[in-house]
Amino acid sequence: MKKPTIVYYLHYYDEELRERAYNKHQDFTVCVMAETSEEAIEKAKIIAGNQNIKICGIANGREEWVNEKYPMGHGEDIMPLGGWNNWRQRLIDGKKEQDR
């Protein structure tokens, strides 16, 4: 059974992972649906567009975070300062102020 999996990684220019490419790329995390860690890593390499990535960690994700086209934090997926719950609460509080 496939489950949402987060893969944390760093970009490198070479296969030996000696020449860092951190400054060239700004994406370091993807969330994909995968049965195994190996499958998640292969999908991460495809999404990152670079076969020379160093895997820093793997974690469980949420289904709403899964995006098998772009890395996390791309476009509208960027988390607002303070997190989504804080943002939603401020939005609700703002609506209450307008209703008064």
N, CA, C and O atoms as a GROMACS GRO file, in nm:
protein
  400
    1MET      N    1   0.084  -0.118   0.000
    1MET     CA    2   0.000   0.000   0.000
    1MET      C    3   0.089   0.125   0.000
    1MET      O    4   0.182   0.136   0.079
    2LYS      N    5   0.058   0.216  -0.089
    2LYS     CA    6   0.137   0.338  -0.098
    2LYS      C    7   0.098   0.434   0.013
    2LYS      O    8  -0.019   0.444   0.052
    3LYS      N    9   0.198   0.506   0.063
    3LYS     CA   10   0.175   0.604   0.168
    3LYS      C   11   0.255   0.729   0.136
    3LYS      O   12   0.357   0.722   0.067
    4PRO      N   13   0.210   0.845   0.185
    4PRO     CA   14   0.285   0.969   0.160
    4PRO      C   15   0.421   0.964   0.230
    4PRO      O   16   0.430   0.934   0.349
    5THR      N   17   0.525   0.993   0.155
    5THR     CA   18   0.661   0.987   0.207
    5THR      C   19   0.736   1.115   0.170
    5THR      O   20   0.734   1.158   0.054
    6ILE      N   21   0.801   1.175   0.269
    6ILE     CA   22   0.883   1.294   0.246
    6ILE      C   23   1.028   1.252   0.231
    6ILE      O   24   1.078   1.172   0.310
    7VAL      N   25   1.095   1.305   0.129
    7VAL     CA   26   1.237   1.278   0.108
    7VAL      C   27   1.311   1.411   0.118
    7VAL      O   28   1.282   1.505   0.044
    8TYR      N   29   1.408   1.417   0.209
    8TYR     CA   30   1.494   1.534   0.226
    8TYR      C   31   1.625   1.506   0.155
    8TYR      O   32   1.682   1.398   0.172
    9TYR      N   33   1.675   1.600   0.075
    9TYR     CA   34   1.796   1.574  -0.005
    9TYR      C   35   1.874   1.702  -0.030
    9TYR      O   36   1.825   1.813  -0.006
   10LEU      N   37   1.997   1.685  -0.078
   10LEU     CA   38   2.083   1.796  -0.119
   10LEU      C   39   2.134   1.769  -0.259
   10LEU      O   40   2.159   1.654  -0.296
   11HIS      N   41   2.150   1.875  -0.338
   11HIS     CA   42   2.198   1.863  -0.476
   11HIS      C   43   2.351   1.863  -0.481
   11HIS      O   44   2.417   1.932  -0.404
   12TYR      N   45   2.404   1.784  -0.574
   12TYR     CA   46   2.547   1.782  -0.603
   12TYR      C   47   2.566   1.782  -0.754
   12TYR      O   48   2.477   1.739  -0.827
   13TYR      N   49   2.683   1.830  -0.800
   13TYR     CA   50   2.714   1.830  -0.943
   13TYR      C   51   2.766   1.694  -0.990
   13TYR      O   52   2.742   1.656  -1.105
   14ASP      N   53   2.837   1.621  -0.906
   14ASP     CA   54   2.904   1.499  -0.947
   14ASP      C   55   2.844   1.376  -0.878
   14ASP      O   56   2.776   1.386  -0.776
   15GLU      N   57   2.872   1.260  -0.936
   15GLU     CA   58   2.819   1.135  -0.883
   15GLU      C   59   2.880   1.096  -0.749
   15GLU      O   60   2.817   1.026  -0.670
   16GLU      N   61   3.004   1.142  -0.723
   16GLU     CA   62   3.071   1.108  -0.598
   16GLU      C   63   3.024   1.196  -0.482
   16GLU      O   64   3.069   1.178  -0.369
   17LEU      N   65   2.936   1.290  -0.509
   17LEU     CA   66   2.880   1.383  -0.411
   17LEU      C   67   2.989   1.465  -0.342
   17LEU      O   68   2.990   1.480  -0.219
   18ARG      N   69   3.080   1.518  -0.422
   18ARG     CA   70   3.188   1.602  -0.369
   18ARG      C   71   3.168   1.749  -0.398
   18ARG      O   72   3.200   1.834  -0.315
   19GLU      N   73   3.114   1.781  -0.516
   19GLU     CA   74   3.097   1.921  -0.555
   19GLU      C   75   2.952   1.963  -0.530
   19GLU      O   76   2.861   1.922  -0.601
   20ARG      N   77   2.933   2.045  -0.429
   20ARG     CA   78   2.799   2.086  -0.387
   20ARG      C   79   2.732   2.178  -0.489
   20ARG      O   80   2.797   2.259  -0.554
   21ALA      N   81   2.601   2.162  -0.500
   21ALA     CA   82   2.522   2.247  -0.589
   21ALA      C   83   2.408   2.312  -0.511
   21ALA      O   84   2.301   2.337  -0.567
   22TYR      N   85   2.430   2.339  -0.383
   22TYR     CA   86   2.324   2.394  -0.299
   22TYR      C   87   2.276   2.529  -0.350
   22TYR      O   88   2.156   2.557  -0.351
   23ASN      N   89   2.370   2.615  -0.392
   23ASN     CA   90   2.334   2.751  -0.433
   23ASN      C   91   2.259   2.754  -0.565
   23ASN      O   92   2.181   2.846  -0.588
   24LYS      N   93   2.281   2.657  -0.650
   24LYS     CA   94   2.214   2.654  -0.780
   24LYS      C   95   2.067   2.614  -0.766
   24LYS      O   96   1.980   2.669  -0.834
   25HIS      N   97   2.040   2.520  -0.678
   25HIS     CA   98   1.904   2.468  -0.659
   25HIS      C   99   1.849   2.515  -0.524
   25HIS      O  100   1.923   2.520  -0.425
   26GLN      N  101   1.722   2.547  -0.521
   26GLN     CA  102   1.659   2.593  -0.397
   26GLN      C  103   1.557   2.493  -0.342
   26GLN      O  104   1.487   2.524  -0.245
   27ASP      N  105   1.548   2.377  -0.402
   27ASP     CA  106   1.452   2.276  -0.355
   27ASP      C  107   1.528   2.163  -0.286
   27ASP      O  108   1.629   2.115  -0.337
   28PHE      N  109   1.480   2.123  -0.170
   28PHE     CA  110   1.548   2.021  -0.092
   28PHE      C  111   1.453   1.916  -0.034
   28PHE      O  112   1.498   1.829   0.040
   29THR      N  113   1.325   1.922  -0.067
   29THR     CA  114   1.227   1.830  -0.009
   29THR      C  115   1.117   1.799  -0.111
   29THR      O  116   1.070   1.888  -0.182
   30VAL      N  117   1.077   1.671  -0.117
   30VAL     CA  118   0.961   1.632  -0.197
   30VAL      C  119   0.873   1.541  -0.112
   30VAL      O  120   0.920   1.477  -0.018
   31CYS      N  121   0.745   1.538  -0.146
   31CYS     CA  122   0.652   1.447  -0.080
   31CYS      C  123   0.582   1.368  -0.191
   31CYS      O  124   0.514   1.425  -0.276
   32VAL      N  125   0.600   1.236  -0.188
   32VAL     CA  126   0.547   1.149  -0.293
   32VAL      C  127   0.473   1.030  -0.231
   32VAL      O  128   0.491   0.999  -0.113
   33MET      N  129   0.390   0.966  -0.312
   33MET     CA  130   0.325   0.841  -0.271
   33MET      C  131   0.415   0.726  -0.312
   33MET      O  132   0.448   0.711  -0.430
   34ALA      N  133   0.455   0.645  -0.213
   34ALA     CA  134   0.546   0.533  -0.243
   34ALA      C  135   0.523   0.419  -0.146
   34ALA      O  136   0.481   0.439  -0.032
   35GLU      N  137   0.552   0.298  -0.193
   35GLU     CA  138   0.541   0.180  -0.108
   35GLU      C  139   0.668   0.160  -0.026
   35GLU      O  140   0.663   0.116   0.089
   36THR      N  141   0.783   0.192  -0.086
   36THR     CA  142   0.911   0.171  -0.018
   36THR      C  143   0.994   0.299  -0.022
   36THR      O  144   0.965   0.391  -0.099
   37SER      N  145   1.096   0.303   0.061
   37SER     CA  146   1.187   0.417   0.061
   37SER      C  147   1.262   0.428  -0.071
   37SER      O  148   1.285   0.539  -0.120
   38GLU      N  149   1.298   0.316  -0.129
   38GLU     CA  150   1.371   0.316  -0.256
   38GLU      C  151   1.286   0.378  -0.367
   38GLU      O  152   1.336   0.455  -0.449
   39GLU      N  153   1.158   0.345  -0.369
   39GLU     CA  154   1.067   0.403  -0.469
   39GLU      C  155   1.055   0.554  -0.448
   39GLU      O  156   1.054   0.629  -0.545
   40ALA      N  157   1.047   0.598  -0.323
   40ALA     CA  158   1.038   0.740  -0.292
   40ALA      C  159   1.164   0.814  -0.336
   40ALA      O  160   1.157   0.926  -0.388
   41ILE      N  161   1.280   0.752  -0.316
   41ILE     CA  162   1.407   0.813  -0.356
   41ILE      C  163   1.415   0.826  -0.507
   41ILE      O  164   1.459   0.929  -0.558
   42GLU      N  165   1.373   0.723  -0.581
   42GLU     CA  166   1.375   0.730  -0.727
   42GLU      C  167   1.283   0.840  -0.778
   42GLU      O  168   1.318   0.913  -0.871
   43LYS      N  169   1.165   0.854  -0.718
   43LYS     CA  170   1.074   0.961  -0.757
   43LYS      C  171   1.134   1.097  -0.724
   43LYS      O  172   1.116   1.193  -0.800
   44ALA      N  173   1.204   1.107  -0.610
   44ALA     CA  174   1.269   1.233  -0.571
   44ALA      C  175   1.373   1.274  -0.674
   44ALA      O  176   1.383   1.392  -0.707
   45LYS      N  177   1.450   1.178  -0.725
   45LYS     CA  178   1.552   1.209  -0.826
   45LYS      C  179   1.488   1.262  -0.954
   45LYS      O  180   1.541   1.353  -1.018
   46ILE      N  181   1.374   1.206  -0.990
   46ILE     CA  182   1.304   1.251  -1.111
   46ILE      C  183   1.249   1.392  -1.090
   46ILE      O  184   1.266   1.478  -1.176
   47ILE      N  185   1.183   1.416  -0.978
   47ILE     CA  186   1.124   1.546  -0.949
   47ILE      C  187   1.232   1.653  -0.936
   47ILE      O  188   1.215   1.765  -0.983
   48ALA      N  189   1.344   1.618  -0.871
   48ALA     CA  190   1.453   1.714  -0.851
   48ALA      C  191   1.522   1.746  -0.984
   48ALA      O  192   1.587   1.850  -0.996
   49GLY      N  193   1.509   1.659  -1.081
   49GLY     CA  194   1.574   1.682  -1.209
   49GLY      C  195   1.725   1.665  -1.200
   49GLY      O  196   1.799   1.722  -1.281
   50ASN      N  197   1.771   1.588  -1.103
   50ASN     CA  198   1.913   1.568  -1.080
   50ASN      C  199   1.932   1.430  -1.019
   50ASN      O  200   1.878   1.401  -0.912
   51GLN      N  201   2.009   1.346  -1.085
   51GLN     CA  202   2.037   1.212  -1.032
   51GLN      C  203   2.141   1.216  -0.920
   51GLN      O  204   2.156   1.119  -0.846
   52ASN      N  205   2.214   1.327  -0.910
   52ASN     CA  206   2.321   1.340  -0.811
   52ASN      C  207   2.270   1.413  -0.688
   52ASN      O  208   2.304   1.528  -0.663
   53ILE      N  209   2.187   1.343  -0.611
   53ILE     CA  210   2.138   1.402  -0.486
   53ILE      C  211   2.178   1.312  -0.370
   53ILE      O  212   2.185   1.189  -0.383
   54LYS      N  213   2.204   1.374  -0.257
   54LYS     CA  214   2.237   1.300  -0.135
   54LYS      C  215   2.112   1.297  -0.049
   54LYS      O  216   2.057   1.402  -0.016
   55ILE      N  217   2.068   1.180  -0.011
   55ILE     CA  218   1.948   1.165   0.072
   55ILE      C  219   1.987   1.193   0.216
   55ILE      O  220   2.074   1.128   0.273
   56CYS      N  221   1.920   1.292   0.275
   56CYS     CA  222   1.948   1.331   0.414
   56CYS      C  223   1.850   1.268   0.511
   56CYS      O  224   1.880   1.254   0.629
   57GLY      N  225   1.732   1.231   0.462
   57GLY     CA  226   1.635   1.170   0.550
   57GLY      C  227   1.505   1.138   0.479
   57GLY      O  228   1.477   1.189   0.370
   58ILE      N  229   1.427   1.052   0.542
   58ILE     CA  230   1.296   1.012   0.490
   58ILE      C  231   1.200   1.014   0.608
   58ILE      O  232   1.234   0.970   0.718
   59ALA      N  233   1.079   1.065   0.584
   59ALA     CA  234   0.979   1.074   0.691
   59ALA      C  235   0.841   1.049   0.633
   59ALA      O  236   0.822   1.051   0.512
   60ASN      N  237   0.745   1.024   0.721
   60ASN     CA  238   0.606   1.010   0.680
   60ASN      C  239   0.549   1.148   0.651
   60ASN      O  240   0.581   1.245   0.719
   61GLY      N  241   0.464   1.155   0.549
   61GLY     CA  242   0.402   1.281   0.513
   61GLY      C  243   0.251   1.274   0.528
   61GLY      O  244   0.197   1.182   0.590
   62ARG      N  245   0.185   1.371   0.471
   62ARG     CA  246   0.039   1.375   0.468
   62ARG      C  247  -0.007   1.374   0.324
   62ARG      O  248   0.063   1.422   0.235
   63GLU      N  249  -0.125   1.320   0.301
   63GLU     CA  250  -0.175   1.312   0.163
   63GLU      C  251  -0.191   1.448   0.099
   63GLU      O  252  -0.170   1.462  -0.021
   64GLU      N  253  -0.227   1.550   0.177
   64GLU     CA  254  -0.245   1.683   0.119
   64GLU      C  255  -0.113   1.748   0.081
   64GLU      O  256  -0.112   1.849   0.010
   65TRP      N  257  -0.001   1.693   0.126
   65TRP     CA  258   0.131   1.747   0.091
   65TRP      C  259   0.187   1.684  -0.037
   65TRP      O  260   0.283   1.737  -0.094
   66VAL      N  261   0.130   1.575  -0.082
   66VAL     CA  262   0.185   1.502  -0.198
   66VAL      C  263   0.174   1.586  -0.324
   66VAL      O  264   0.067   1.637  -0.358
   67ASN      N  265   0.289   1.601  -0.392
   67ASN     CA  266   0.296   1.668  -0.521
   67ASN      C  267   0.406   1.600  -0.599
   67ASN      O  268   0.524   1.620  -0.572
   68GLU      N  269   0.368   1.519  -0.696
   68GLU     CA  270   0.466   1.442  -0.770
   68GLU      C  271   0.513   1.514  -0.896
   68GLU      O  272   0.571   1.452  -0.985
   69LYS      N  273   0.488   1.644  -0.902
   69LYS     CA  274   0.537   1.725  -1.014
   69LYS      C  275   0.644   1.823  -0.970
   69LYS      O  276   0.739   1.850  -1.045
   70TYR      N  277   0.631   1.878  -0.850
   70TYR     CA  278   0.722   1.982  -0.802
   70TYR      C  279   0.768   1.951  -0.660
   70TYR      O  280   0.701   1.879  -0.586
   71PRO      N  281   0.884   2.006  -0.622
   71PRO     CA  282   0.929   1.994  -0.482
   71PRO      C  283   0.837   2.071  -0.388
   71PRO      O  284   0.761   2.157  -0.431
   72MET      N  285   0.845   2.040  -0.260
   72MET     CA  286   0.765   2.112  -0.161
   72MET      C  287   0.811   2.257  -0.155
   72MET      O  288   0.930   2.286  -0.172
   73GLY      N  289   0.717   2.348  -0.132
   73GLY     CA  290   0.752   2.490  -0.124
   73GLY      C  291   0.752   2.557  -0.259
   73GLY      O  292   0.798   2.670  -0.271
   74HIS      N  293   0.702   2.490  -0.362
   74HIS     CA  294   0.700   2.547  -0.496
   74HIS      C  295   0.566   2.616  -0.519
   74HIS      O  296   0.461   2.553  -0.504
   75GLY      N  297   0.568   2.742  -0.554
   75GLY     CA  298   0.446   2.815  -0.585
   75GLY      C  299   0.359   2.840  -0.464
   75GLY      O  300   0.406   2.895  -0.364
   76GLU      N  301   0.233   2.799  -0.470
   76GLU     CA  302   0.137   2.827  -0.364
   76GLU      C  303   0.152   2.734  -0.244
   76GLU      O  304   0.084   2.752  -0.143
   77ASP      N  305   0.239   2.635  -0.254
   77ASP     CA  306   0.258   2.541  -0.144
   77ASP      C  307   0.348   2.596  -0.035
   77ASP      O  308   0.371   2.528   0.065
   78ILE      N  309   0.400   2.718  -0.052
   78ILE     CA  310   0.491   2.774   0.047
   78ILE      C  311   0.414   2.803   0.176
   78ILE      O  312   0.312   2.871   0.174
   79MET      N  313   0.464   2.751   0.288
   79MET     CA  314   0.397   2.767   0.416
   79MET      C  315   0.414   2.910   0.467
   79MET      O  316   0.525   2.962   0.467
   80PRO      N  317   0.307   2.975   0.510
   80PRO     CA  318   0.318   3.110   0.564
   80PRO      C  319   0.392   3.111   0.698
   80PRO      O  320   0.396   3.010   0.768
   81LEU      N  321   0.448   3.226   0.733
   81LEU     CA  322   0.520   3.241   0.858
   81LEU      C  323   0.430   3.205   0.975
   81LEU      O  324   0.319   3.258   0.986
   82GLY      N  325   0.474   3.117   1.061
   82GLY     CA  326   0.394   3.074   1.176
   82GLY      C  327   0.314   2.948   1.149
   82GLY      O  328   0.250   2.897   1.241
   83GLY      N  329   0.315   2.896   1.027
   83GLY     CA  330   0.245   2.772   0.994
   83GLY      C  331   0.103   2.796   0.946
   83GLY      O  332   0.048   2.906   0.959
   84TRP      N  333   0.044   2.691   0.889
   84TRP     CA  334  -0.090   2.702   0.833
   84TRP      C  335  -0.197   2.727   0.939
   84TRP      O  336  -0.288   2.806   0.917
   85ASN      N  337  -0.186   2.662   1.055
   85ASN     CA  338  -0.287   2.680   1.159
   85ASN      C  339  -0.290   2.824   1.208
   85ASN      O  340  -0.397   2.880   1.229
   86ASN      N  341  -0.173   2.885   1.227
   86ASN     CA  342  -0.164   3.024   1.269
   86ASN      C  343  -0.225   3.115   1.163
   86ASN      O  344  -0.295   3.211   1.196
   87TRP      N  345  -0.197   3.085   1.035
   87TRP     CA  346  -0.250   3.165   0.925
   87TRP      C  347  -0.402   3.155   0.921
   87TRP      O  348  -0.471   3.257   0.905
   88ARG      N  349  -0.456   3.034   0.936
   88ARG     CA  350  -0.602   3.017   0.936
   88ARG      C  351  -0.667   3.092   1.052
   88ARG      O  352  -0.772   3.154   1.035
   89GLN      N  353  -0.604   3.086   1.170
   89GLN     CA  354  -0.659   3.155   1.286
   89GLN      C  355  -0.661   3.306   1.264
   89GLN      O  356  -0.759   3.373   1.298
   90ARG      N  357  -0.554   3.360   1.206
   90ARG     CA  358  -0.551   3.505   1.178
   90ARG      C  359  -0.658   3.542   1.076
   90ARG      O  360  -0.717   3.649   1.084
   91LEU      N  361  -0.681   3.453   0.978
   91LEU     CA  362  -0.784   3.478   0.877
   91LEU      C  363  -0.922   3.479   0.942
   91LEU      O  364  -1.004   3.566   0.911
   92ILE      N  365  -0.948   3.384   1.031
   92ILE     CA  366  -1.077   3.378   1.102
   92ILE      C  367  -1.095   3.500   1.191
   92ILE      O  368  -1.202   3.560   1.193
   93ASP      N  369  -0.989   3.537   1.264
   93ASP     CA  370  -0.996   3.655   1.351
   93ASP      C  371  -1.022   3.782   1.271
   93ASP      O  372  -1.093   3.871   1.316
   94GLY      N  373  -0.964   3.790   1.152
   94GLY     CA  374  -0.985   3.907   1.065
   94GLY      C  375  -1.129   3.916   1.019
   94GLY      O  376  -1.183   4.027   1.010
   95LYS      N  377  -1.192   3.803   0.990
   95LYS     CA  378  -1.332   3.802   0.948
   95LYS      C  379  -1.422   3.844   1.064
   95LYS      O  380  -1.522   3.912   1.043
   96LYS      N  381  -1.386   3.803   1.185
   96LYS     CA  382  -1.466   3.844   1.301
   96LYS      C  383  -1.460   3.994   1.322
   96LYS      O  384  -1.559   4.056   1.362
   97GLU      N  385  -1.344   4.053   1.297
   97GLU     CA  386  -1.327   4.198   1.310
   97GLU      C  387  -1.412   4.271   1.209
   97GLU      O  388  -1.471   4.375   1.240
   98GLN      N  389  -1.421   4.217   1.086
   98GLN     CA  390  -1.500   4.281   0.980
   98GLN      C  391  -1.648   4.272   1.010
   98GLN      O  392  -1.724   4.361   0.971
   99ASP      N  393  -1.693   4.168   1.078
   99ASP     CA  394  -1.834   4.148   1.109
   99ASP      C  395  -1.885   4.244   1.215
   99ASP      O  396  -2.005   4.266   1.227
  100ARG      N  397  -1.795   4.303   1.291
  100ARG     CA  398  -1.837   4.392   1.401
  100ARG      C  399  -1.885   4.524   1.352
  100ARG      O  400  -1.924   4.609   1.432
   0.00000   0.00000   0.00000
